[in-house]
Amino acid sequence: MGQALVTAIILEHRFGQAGPAIRRRRAGQRRQGDESKQEDDTAQPQSPEDHPTYPLHAQDAAAHRPFDVGTITGVTCLSTGVSLPTRYLLVRDNGCPSDTERFFKGLIQPPLVRRRDFGTSCVQTGDHGGHPLRSSSLAVWAAALVFSTAPVALAAAPAGPPSGPAGALRDLPAQDGLLPVRVDKAAGKIFLTLPAPAADGVMARYLYTPALRTGLGSAPTFLDRGRIGQTQVLAFRLLGAKVAVQFENPRFRNPTASGPSADFATSIVWMGDAVPLPDGRVAVDIAKFLTADMLGIAKSLGQEGDAIGTGGAPQGAGKGFRLDGGLSAADPASLKLFPDNLEVDAIQTYTSDHPGAEVENIAPDARQVSFTVHHSFVRLPAPGFTPRAFDPRMGGFSTQAVDYGRPLGQDVVHDVANRFRLEKVDPAAARSRVKKPIVFYLDRTVPEPMRTALLEGINWWAQAFEAAGYIDAFRAEPLPEGVDPMDVRYNIVNWVDRATRGWSYGQEIVDPRTGEIVKGMVVLGSERVRQDILIFEGLVGADKVGAGGPNDPVQVALARLRQLGAHEVGHALGFAHNFAASTQGRASVMDYPAPRIGLVDGHPDLSDAYGTGVGAWDRATVDWLYGTAPAGQDDQAAADAKAAAAVAAGLRYVQDDNARRPDTAQPWGGLWDDGADPVAELTRLMAVRRAAIDQFGLKALAPGEAVAELRRRFVPIWLLHRYQVNAAAKSVGGVTFAYSVKGDGREASAPVAAAAQRAALSALLSTLSADQLRVPAGLLPLLSAARNGSDNRQFDIELFATAGGPVFDPLVAADVAASITLNTLLAPTRLARLAAQHAADPQALGVGEVLERLTAAVLPDRSDAVSRRVAYRAIVTMAQVARRPGTTPEVAALLDQRVHEVAETLAKGRGDADERAWALSLSRQLLDPQQADKLLADHPRSVEVPPGDPIGGESDWMDLP
């Protein structure tokens, strides 16, 4: 350590000051040698705490050069033996007293700067780090100058920790685990100690995943407790005096490079000040990084995009949300440190002047919405995991890589299947125990009887793992007390409350380099089971609740909950939806199961509503994804053989892209459908629906319930057929295809047979019959009961539009049901396929035939209001589809011609006064271009259909898994 002439400014924590301060003598005190002053020198204070203070702003001190600023501790005055306070600001003037004095005179004006007994002195100092005053960890300081006309020797205390921020870290308690961490709870700082940087500046790499510890409670936003963000490979990289948080890009790979490919962008998402340590390591405070919006919360609050790929539309969305840094902070007290992971929370607040109905319905102050965001830093998984190539024939999730080192003749783009690391104790054995079983822990907040039902359903997966040769490889159990569900070491099934019913979903934290699943995280909406009970009460009566037996709505809802638990954990295990399973006798829990409702003595029956256990497809996919190769066989070859065996067994598979939208072509891919023949099932279900409607009434309510609740319970019964309509419509213009590979015999797709398409069309048109769409007259008074009390958003948005106040409008109910059929039948993509198929084969069903049969079904009988409303909706829908941008010119021409012909027919007028008025008015609007434009512009695509999927969707009613 060298000698240096310095000016020492004693630092202390002084609350209430605007910034650092320069101390001066008290009034009446005089400088040494000033004989004009009469005050007694003995009054001079002996402690710097006795001095008043004046502000000295950090930016002023930092702006002056060539001075270095830092801190030291433990300085003692040799002349007096007085130990000075433990924190100092040192301004090194490189031996130039005049510069030192000019420095202080530039900051404050005389007479505030006065020489003191403790003057400019030579001190022994260690490396004080050269950090500017503004980087001090204390927010507000007071200071005292120590001046003297002659230097006074100060000796440093015995060698100790470094001065400056590095030295200040020494005073903070240390924690060891994934990496050393020091936390300053009072200042809200979290310092990570990173290894010395490599040549490229990278000090450490971890898997990083953000998640929500607290949610909004709003289904459409998907801001649920337990929702996780995208897993990244995060690198801490030293760039000069900064530490960068860099998301690397492992998707693009070059085996000749020593690290990530330099040809593709990475993302630096944050930078913080580096604190160099004497041993070459670097510390950095990550508190500000933890408050960054890594989950895209602002975007989700505005319901922008499609958070989990459900196709839902915004519901009560706000706009203009932004992260408010002044209302956001890391939570040092939340830190949990383990050998392989670091877990920590931050509070993030988002503000908007236009929060929207969803947020207004929930937040105490809708303009300011706060979340606890969790951050996981995870050690990169150890070597030894064997990636498995993704196979399009099997239902799984995948991680894509673009590997430029693959042999010529192979595509550089390839996918590996996402799966847990599951290793047999005896790899050569056909059946063996495992080194580490897959365990899912159920949220402790799940009440009974839902807890038991969920554990039973989730544990169905053990059957499939046993069949694949694993003994005790999978289990579900309650989360042990004291375990943090956010801890990445635990696979969790969260039980989440929301203001309205909403989606449940299974998620994975996946190593993007290999596809290894590190953690499974499931979110189950607690309203799921209550919504099911509401539907089943409408079918069989609320009086059966708690009675036991096959028609007890509670028991049926628990059966559904078992399936839901298995379904969502299936996603977390790596399995995708299979929307064809319902056509093969409940072949998979990864389908969306419709309740199988029977008719017994003319009454709805729920005794076979849901199946039990995993199906044939589930066992096949577990064996393919997790099963091992027989001794002596290549692992990938064995997996290929298992996929081929599933194909040979005739197991069908249809994933989301080819099933979720009602206008898709694959006839086997339906959501919430049932039966080996979707068309025959629609006809059967319409009979069940009619029986349920005819019996619907006060029996759907428990004693004491508000009669107004009937309006809400009536909706799912009235629309009981909506899913099966979509499933049957897929045969019209349908095409069968498979996710085939060369050599499996399923390479060619084929249109659905013409006879099957015409049968499907007939079944669909039967749903437009006025008899099917007429609400029983006796129900209307009950459905018009008034409601009193505070607002209930779920009640408000799950009803048919009324005729004012509580008055039920039966024509709206008819219009909604008709619209469901018309919108799916006349979807532009379906009509385009029909046109192409008819052009290739004149015997095939074509657009012209569909339109002719449609108008023949709805136009001839216009004797009552229901018939006229259905005909009106059919004609307007045809006219609207003709003008949609996605409609092909050939199809648009056929639609336009049909609408014109119908308008000319209506212009002739016939029937009674009501029918003539309806026909002539509609014909005038259609035949006059200006009136037609206004008609189609003023009318939406269809009447408002109450949500089917969890709130925000357009096509489903039940809560989706």
N, C-alpha and C positions, 0 to 999 in steps of 0.2 A: 504493500500500500504506500502511496506517495503522499507528500505534503502538499497542501494547496491552501491558498488564502481564500476564505469563503466568508460570506455573510450568512448567518444562521437566523432563520425566522422560525420561532417556536410555533408549532402547530398544536391546536387542540380542537376538540369538537365543540362548536358553539351554536346551539340551535337559535333560530330566529334571525341570524345574520344573512345579509344578501350574498355574501361571498367571503373570501379570506379578508383578514383585517390586519392593519398595521397598528401596533400599540404605541402610545406616547406616554410621556410623563403625566402625572396628575397635575392639575393646575396648582401653582405655588411651588412646584419642584424646580430645581435649577440644575443646570449642567455643572459638572465638576469644573471649578476654577472661575465660575461666574460670580464675582464678588458683589455685583450690583443687586443680587437677589438676597433677601433677608431670611428666607425660609431655612429651617434647620435641615441639614442634609440627612439627619437621622430619619426624617420622614420618608425618605426614598424607599419605595417598596422593595422587598427582597424576593418577591415571587412575581412572575409574569402574570399570574391570575389577578394581581391587583391593578393592572393597567386597563384603562378604557380601550375600546376598539373602534376602528374606522374601516370602512369597506375597501377591499382591494380585489378587483375582479380577476378571475383566473385567466380570462383571455388577454388581459393587459400583461400579466406576467409572462404568459406563453409567447407573446408577440415580440418580446425583446431578445436580441441576440448580441453577443455570442454566448450568453449565459446558458449553462446547463442547469436543469432543475431536477431535483430528486428528493429522496428522504433518507435519513439515517436515524439510528436510535442509540440510546445509551451514552450520550456525550456528557463529560464532566469538566467543569472549569477547574484547571489546575491551581489557579491562584486562590480560590476560595474553597475548593473541595465540594462545591454545591453540585448535586446532580440535577441536570436540567430535565425538563419533561421529555418524554420518550419519542416524540415525533417532531421532525424538523423539515422545513423546506430549505434546501441548500441551493444557493445561487453561486455557481463557480465563476469567478471573474479572472481566472488565469493569472493571478498575481497583480492585478491592476486595481488598487484601491479607488482611483478616480473613476474608473468605469463602474465600480460597484456603487459609488455614491451617485453617479449620474443615473444609474438604473433606478434607484429608489426615488430620486428627485423627479424622474420622468413619470413616476406612477402617482405620487401625491405631492402636494405643494407644501413648502415650509409655512408655518413653523411645525408642521406635524412630524417631520423627520428630524429627530434630534439624536445626537450621539448619547450613548449610554455607557454605563460602566462595563457592561459586557459587550466589548467592541468586536471589530473585525479581527479574526484570530486565525492562526494556523491550526488546523486540525488534521488529525489522521483520519482518513475516511476510506471505506471500501468502495466498491463499485456501487454507485447509487442509481444506476439504471438509466439516467438521462431522460426520465419520463416527465412530461410537462405537468404543470400543476393541475390542469383540467382532467388528467387521468387519475387523480387521487380518488381513493375509494370513499372518502368522506365528502358529504355534499356541502357542508358549510364549515368554515374554519375561522379561528381567531389567531392573530400572530403578534409577536413582539420582536422588534429589532434589537440587536445587540451591537452597539458601536463602542469604539474607544479610540482615543487619539493615538494610543500605542497598542500594538497587538498584544493580546493576552493568550498565552498558550493554552489550548484545550487538547486533552488527550482522549482519544477514542476509547470506549469501553472495550473489553476483550473481544476478539474477533467473534462475530455471530453471524446470523443469517444475512443475506444480501439486503441492501436498502432498496427503496422504491417499491413498486407494486409486488415485485418478487419477494421482497422482505416482508411486506404486509401479509402475504399469503401464509407466511410461517406462523402467524398468530391465529390462523383459522383452523378449526378441528379438521383432521384428515380422515377420509374414509377410503378403504381399498376394496376393490372388486374388479369389475371389467377393466377399470382404469382408476388411478387415484383421483379423488374429487375432494375439493374443499369448498365449503358452503359458508357464505356470509349471510345469515338469515336476516340480520338487521338491515343490511343494504340491499337484499334481494339479489345477491350474486351467486352464481354457481360456476366455480372454476374447475375445468377439466385439465388434468395434467397429461399431456400427450407425449409420446416418445419423440426422440430427436428426429428431425426430418430426414428423409432419404434425398437422393440427388434431385428428384423431381419435386421436392417439397412436401410430398405426402407423408404424414406422420402416423395415420391410422385409418383403417377402413372398417366399417360396421354395416350391418343391415339396419335400416332405419324405417320405422313405421309410426305415423301419427294415428291417433284414435280419439274418439269422444268418450270421456269419462261421464260427462253429463250431456243430456240431449235437450232438444227443443220441446219434444213431446208432440210434434206435428208429423203426421204420416206423409204428406206430399213432399216434404223437404228432405226426407231420409236423414235428418240430423238426429239420429237416435243414439242413445247410450250404447256403446259397444260397436258403433260403426267404425271401421278402420279405413285408412287411406292406402295409397299405393306404396308398396315396399320398394325402397331404394337402396342401392349400394352407395353409402355416404362416405366420402373421404374428407378428412381434415387436412388441409394443405396450407403450408406456410408460404406466404407471399410477402416478403419484406417484413414490415412491422405488422402485418395483418395475418389472421388465420381465416381461410376461406372454408365454408361448408360447400362441398361440391358433390352434386349427384352425378355419378359416373354413368356410363352408357354401355352396360355389359351385353346389350342385345347385339351390337356389332362387334365382331371378333376377328382378330388377325393373329394367328398363332405365332407369327414371326416377330410380333411386337412384344415388348417386355411388360406392357400394361394395356390399358384401354386404347382402342384405335384412335389415332390422332386425326383420322379422316372424318370423324363424326362428332357432332357437338356434345358437350356436357352442359350441365347447368350449375352455375354458382348461384346459390340461393341466399347467401348471407356472408358477411364478413365482420370479424371482431378484432379487437386489439390483441396482439400477441404479447405475452409476458415471458420473456426469455428467462430460463432458470440456469444456475451455474453449471449444472451437469449436462447441458445441451438440450434438455427437454423444454417444452413450451407449455405454458398455461394459457387458457382462454376462458373468459366468462361467456357462457352460452345463454344467459338469461334472455337477451333480446332475440336470439334465434328461436327460442321456445315460444315467443309471442307472435311469430310470423304465421300467416294463414296457409299452412301446408296442406290442410284438408279441403281447401276451396269452400269454406263456410259461407263467405259472402255470396258466392255464386249459387250455392244451394239455397240460401235464404230467399233468393229471387227465383228459385225453381228453374234455373237455366240449365238446359241439357237434360239428360236422362241418366240419373245417378246410378242405377243398377240395371239398366237395360230392360225395363218393363214396358216402355212405350207409353207411360202415363202422361196425361196432359196436366199443365199447371192448375192448381186449385187455390184460389185466394192468395196468389203470389204477390210479394212486395217488390220493390225495386230500389236501387241506389244504396244498398248496404255496403259499408266499408269498415275496415278494421280501425278501431280507435286506440292508438298506442297509449294515450293518456289514461285509458281505462283498462289496460291490459298489463299483465306482469307475470313473470315466472313465480312458481311457488316453491321456494327452497325446502320448506318443511315436508313436501311430498316426496322428496328424493328417496328412492330405494335402490340399493346397489348390491348386485350379486356377482358371482364369479364370471358369468357369461352374459350379463345384461344389466343395463341401467334403465330405470323407470322414473319418470318425473313428469309433473303436471305444470300447466300454466293456465291462467285465466285470460280469456280473450273476449273482448266486447266489440260488438258490431252495431253500428248506428245507421239510422235511415230516417228521413222525414216522411217516407211513404212505405211503411212496413208491411202493409197488406193484411187481409183478413186472417190468414193463418197465424201470423205472429200476434196480431191484436187479440186473438182469441185466447192466447196463452200467457204471454209475457207480462209481468207487472207493469213495466214501462216498455211499450212496444217499440219505442224509438231507440232503445238501448238494450240489446240482448246479449247475455253473457254465457259463455260455455267454459267448462273445464276440459282442456285439450291435453291428452296424454301423449307422451313421446317415449318410444322404446328404441334404445340403442342396443344392438345384439351382436355378439361375437359372430364372425362369419363361421358357418358350420364347418366342422372338421372334414378333412378328406375321407373318402370311403363310401360316399353315397353314389349309387349307380343310377344315372338318368335312364329313363325308358322312353324310347321314341314314341311320340303320339301316333295313334292309329285312328283314322277318320271313321272306321267302322264301329268304334267303341265310344261310349259316352264319358268323356272326361274333359277336364280343363288343361290348358297347356301354356307353356312359356316359350316364346319364339326366340330363336337366335338366327343371326345372319353371319354365317361362318365362312370367311373367304379362304379358309384353309382346307375346305372339303375337296375331295378329288374331282377332277374334271369329269363331267358327265353327271354329277350330282348337283342338285339345286343347293345354292348357298343358304337359302331360307329353309329352316327346318324347325320343328316343334318337339319339345320334350313334355311328357305328361307330368302334371303336378301330383306329387304323392308324398306321404310321410316316409321317413327312413324306418323300415321294419325289417329287422334281421333275426333270423332263426339262431337259436343256440347251437343247433346241429344243422348246418346248411345242406348236408347230404341227405337228411331224413325227409321222407315225404310229409311227415307231420312232426312238428317240433314246437317247443315253447320259444318265446322270443326274448331277446336281450332287454328290450324296453317296450312294453305294450303301449298302445294308443289309448289314452284315457281322456274322456270328456267329462268336465265337471259342470254340474247344474247349479245355476244361480241360487243362492240361499234364499232369495226373496220369493221364489215360486211357492205359492201356498198349496196345501192339499185341497182336493184330490189331484190337482194338475201335476204336482211334483211326481207322484207315483206313476201317473200315466206317461209322463215324458220319459222317465227313467226306463219304463218298460219298452216304449217305442224305440228309443235310441239304442237300447241293448239288442234290438233285433239284428243289428249289424254283426254281432258276435257270431250269429249263425253262418253268415257268409264267409267270415274269416276262418271259422272252423272248417268249412267246406273247402277252403283254399289251402289247407294244410297248416294253419296256425292255431296253436293251443293257447287259450287265454290271451289272445293278442289284442282284444278290444273290450272295453267296458265303459260304462257311464256310472257316475256316482255323484252324490252331493258335494259341493265345494267345501273343503275343510274350513272350519272357523279360523279367521285371521288371515286367510290367503287373499291377496289382492287379485281380483279377476283380470286386471290389466297386465299382470305379470306375464311376460311372453312365454314363460315355462309351462303355463297351464292352458289347455284347450277349454274354452268356456262356452256354455250355452246361457245367454243372457235372457232374462225375462223382463221385457220393456213395456212400460205403460205409455200410452199416447192419448191425446185428447179425442181422437177418432180412430177407427180401425185402420190398420195399415199392413204393409208388407212384413213378412218375416223373411230372413235371408241368411245363408251360410257364407262365410268368408274365409279366406286363407291368407296368412302371412307366408310368402313364398320367397325363397332365395332366387332372385332373377337370373342367376348364373347357371343354376342346375335344375330348377323346378322342384326342389325339396321343400315340402311344407314344414314350416317351423312352428306354426301355431294355427289352430282352428278357432274361429270366433263366430258364434251364431247369435243372431238377434231374433227372438220370438216375440211377436206382439201379443200382449196379454188380452187384448180385445177379441182376438181370434175366437176363443172358445165361447165368449158371450154372444158374438155375432151368429155363430152356428146354433146356439141354443135358441136365439130369436127366430131363426129360420125354421128349426124343427118344431118350435111351439106353433108356428103358423101352419105347419103341415099336420100335426097330430094333436095339438092342444096343449095349453099351459098346465092343465090339470094333471098331466102325466109327469111333470117335473118332480123328481125325487121318488117316484113310485117304483123305480127299478124296472127291470124287464127290457125287452128289445126296443120299445117305443118311448123310453124315458129320454127326453131331450138331453139331459145331463150326461147320461151314459153314452149316447150316440156322439155327443160333442167330445167326450173324453176319448172315444175311439178315433175320432178325427185328429185329436191332439197327439195321440201316439204316432199316427202316420206323419203328422207335421214334424214332430221331433226327429223321427228317422230321416225324413226328407232333408231337412236343413243340415243335420250333421252329415248326411251324404254329400252335400255340397262341400262342407269343410274337409271331408276326406278326399275330395278331388273328383266327385262324380257330377256330371251335368244332367240336365233334364232329359227325360225320354218321354215325349208326348205321344208316342205310339203304344205305350204299355197298356193303356186302358182297352185297346182293341184285342189284347191277347190275355184276357183273364187276370188283370191286375198283376202284370209281369214285373212291375217295378214300383217302389215307393218314390221314385224320382219323377213320376207323372204328377199332374194335378188331378186328384180324384174327385169326381162328382159323387155325391151321395147316391147310392143305388136305391131308389125309392120304388117299392112295389105297391101293388093294390091287393088288398085282402078284403073281400066282401064289400068292394067299392070304396074302401077307406085307404089312405096312404099308410104304408107300412115301412118301418125303418130297420127291420131285423137284420138286413144284409147291407146296411148302408156303407160300411167300410171293411176292408180286409184286415188280415193280421199277418205280420211277419214280412220279411223281404221276399222278392219274387225271383223268377228264373233269370231275368235280366240283371238283377242286382248281384246274384251269385256269380254270373259270368263276368261282370265288370270287376268285381273284387278279385277274382282269380286272375284276370288279365292284368290289372293294374298292380296288384301286390303279390301275386303268386310267383313262386320261384321255378326255375327250370329243373327238370329231372337231372340226376347225376349224369355228367358227360355231355349235356346238351347246352348249346349257346342260349344265353338268357333272352336275347332279342328274338331268336328263332322260336323259342318256346312261347313268347308272348304273341308272335304272329300266328302261331298254330292255334292258340286259344281264341283269337279273334276270328279266325277262319271257322272254328268249331261253332261259335255263336251264330255266324252266318248260316252255316249248314243246318243248324237247328231251327232256322226260320225265325229267329228273334228279330223283331222290328225295332228300329231306332229312328226317331225324328227329333231333332234339336230345335232350340228356340227360333232360329232364323226362319225355319220352314214351318212353324206352327203358331207362333204367338199372334200374328196379325190374322184377322178373319179372312183376308183375301188371298192367303197363301194357297199353293196348288196341291200339296201332298195330302191325299185323302185320309191318311192314317194319323196325321198330326193335329190333334185337337186339344184344347185346354178345357178342363172341367167337363169333358164328355165321357161317355160310357158305352160299352157294348162292342161286340165284334163287328157289327154293321152300323155305322153312325146314322145312316138314313133310316133304317128300321127302328133304331133307338129313338129317333126324333118322333116318329109316329106313336110309339109306345108312351113316350114322355108327355106328349100332348094330352093323352087320355088321363095320365096321372095329374097333370096340371088342371084339367077341367074338374076332376073330382076334388082336388084341393081347394079350388076357387069356390066351388059350389058349397063346400062345407066351412069356408072361412067365416069367422065372425068373432063374437065375444069370447069364445072358448080359447082363442089365441092369447088372451090376457089372463094374468093372475088376479085374484080378488084384490080390489083396491087400486089397480093400475088405471091410469088415465086412459079413457077411451080413445083419445087423440092418438095414442101410440099405435092404433090399428093402421093408420095411414102408412106409417113406416114399415110395419110388419107385412103389409099387403104387397109392397113393391117386390120383394124377392119371390113371393108366391106367384104373382102375376107374370113375372119375367123368369119363371122357373126353366123355361125352354131356351133361354138366350144362348147358352153355350152350345147346346146341341144343334141349334140353327147354324151356328158358325161351323161346327164339325161337319154337318151334312152338306153345307154349301160348298165345301172344298172338293166334293166330287164333281160339281158343275165346272167345266173347264179344268178339271183336275188332271194331274200328271203324277204317276207313281215313279219314284226314283229311290236310289239308295246311295249311301256314302261309300261307294264301291272302290275297289282297287283292281288293277288289271289281273285277270285270272280268276276272280271270284264268281263269275257267271252272272253278275248283276250290273254289268256295265251300262246297258241301254235303258233309258227311261221310256215310258209308254203312257199315252193318254188313257184316262179312265174310259172303260167301254161305254159306247153311246147309250146302251140300254140302262146302265147304272146311272149315267148322268141324267137321263130323262126321269128316272125314278126319284132321284134326288130333287129335281126341279118340282116334281109333283108334290113331294113332301113339304118343300118350302112354301109353295103356293097355298097349301092347305092351312098354313099358319096365318094367312091373310084373310081367312074366312071371317065374315062378320060374327058368326056364331062363336068363334074362338076369341074374338076381341070385344065381346059385349060384357060389361061388368053387370053382375046380377043386380036387379033393381033393389032388392032388399038390403043390399050392402051399402047403398049410397048414403042413407041417413047416418049409419055408424061411421062411415069414412069421412063424414063432415063434422065430427065433434070438434069443438074448440079446445085450444090448449092454453094453459095459463102457467105462469112461472117465469123464471129466468131463462135466458137464451141457452139453447143446446145446439151447438154447431152441427153435431152429427145428425140430429133430428132435422135441422134446417136444410141440409144438402142432400138428404137421402130420400126425398119425396118427389112425387109427381107435382108439376105446377098445378095450382088450384084455380078455381074460378073466382078468386077473391077471398082473402082471409082463409078460413078453414074449409071452405066449400069444395068438396071433391068434384073434379071434372072428369067424367068417364070418357069423354072424347080424347082428352090428353093421354089417358092410359091406353086407349086403342091406338092412337097416333104413335106413341113410344114403341109399343110392341111391333107395329107394322114397320116402323123405321128400322128396327134391328134386322128384320128379314130383308128389307129393300136395300139397305146400305151394303150388306154383305153380298147379296145376289148381284147387284149392279156395280160392284167395285170395278173401276177401270181396268185393273190388271186381269181380273177374271174375264171380263168381256173381250179383252185383247186375246186371251188364250182361246176363248171360244171361236173368235174370228179366224185365228190361225188354224185351229183344228178343223173347222168346217172347210176352210180353203184347201186343206190337204186331203180331206175326205168329205165329200158332199153329204154322206149319210150321217155324219157326226152332228151333234147338237150345235146349232149356230146362234149368233146374236139375234137374228131375225126371229127365229122360232121362240127364243126366250121372251122377247118383247111381245110377240103375238100372244103367247100363252099368259103372260102377266096381265096384259090389258083385258084379255078375255076373262080372267079370274076376278078382276076388281071392278070392271065398268058396267056389265049388264044390269046388276042389281044395285040401284041407287035409291032405293025406296026409303031408307032410314038414314039418320045422321051418322051412324057408325060406318055404314057402307060408303057414304059420300066422303067421310074423312079419310078412309083408307084409300079410296080412288084418288082423292086429291093428293095425298102423300106420294102415291105411286107415280102420278103424272109429273108432279113437281120434281121428284127425285130424278126421273129420266131427263127432264130438261136441264137440271143442274149438272148431272154427270156429263151431258153432251158438251157443256162449256168448261169442264175442268181441264187444266193444262195437261194432266196426265192421261187424258183420254185420246186414243189414237184417232186420226182423221177418219178412218173407215168406220170405226165404232160410233164416232160422233155423228156421222152422216146418217147412220141407221137410227140412232136415237132421235135426232132432229126430225127425221121423216115420220117416225112413229108418233111423236108428240104433235106434229102438224096434223096428221090424220085424225088423231083423237080430238083435237080442238075443233076440226071441221065437223066431226060427228056430234060433239056437244053443242055446236052452234045451231043445230036443227031444233034443239029443245024438245023435251017430252016429259011426261009424268006430271005430278001435282005441282002446285005453285013453288014449294020449297025446292023440289028437284030441278024445275026449269030455271029458277033463279040461280041456283048453284051452277048448272051447266052453262048457261049463257054468260054469266060473269067470268067463269074460268076460261071459257073459249075466247072472250074478248081480250083478256089479259095475255093469252098465249099467242093469238094471231096478230096483235099489234106489237111491233118490235119494241117500241118505247115502254109500253106497259109490261111487256115480258121482261125487259131489263129490270124494271122496278120490282116486279114480282120476285124475280130470282135474287136480286140484291137484298131485298128486305127480309127474305126468309133464310134462316140458317140452313146449313147442310141437312139438318133434321131437327126435330124437337129435342129439347134437352133430355138426355137419357140419364137417370140417376146412376151414380157410380156403380160399376160392377166390380172391377178390381178394387183393391184398397183405394181410398179416396184419391182421386186424380186420374184414374184410369177410365177407359171408355168401353171396355169389352167384357169385363167380368164382374160378378157380384161378390163371391166369397173372397175372404182374405187369402191371398196367394201364399204358398210356401216359398 
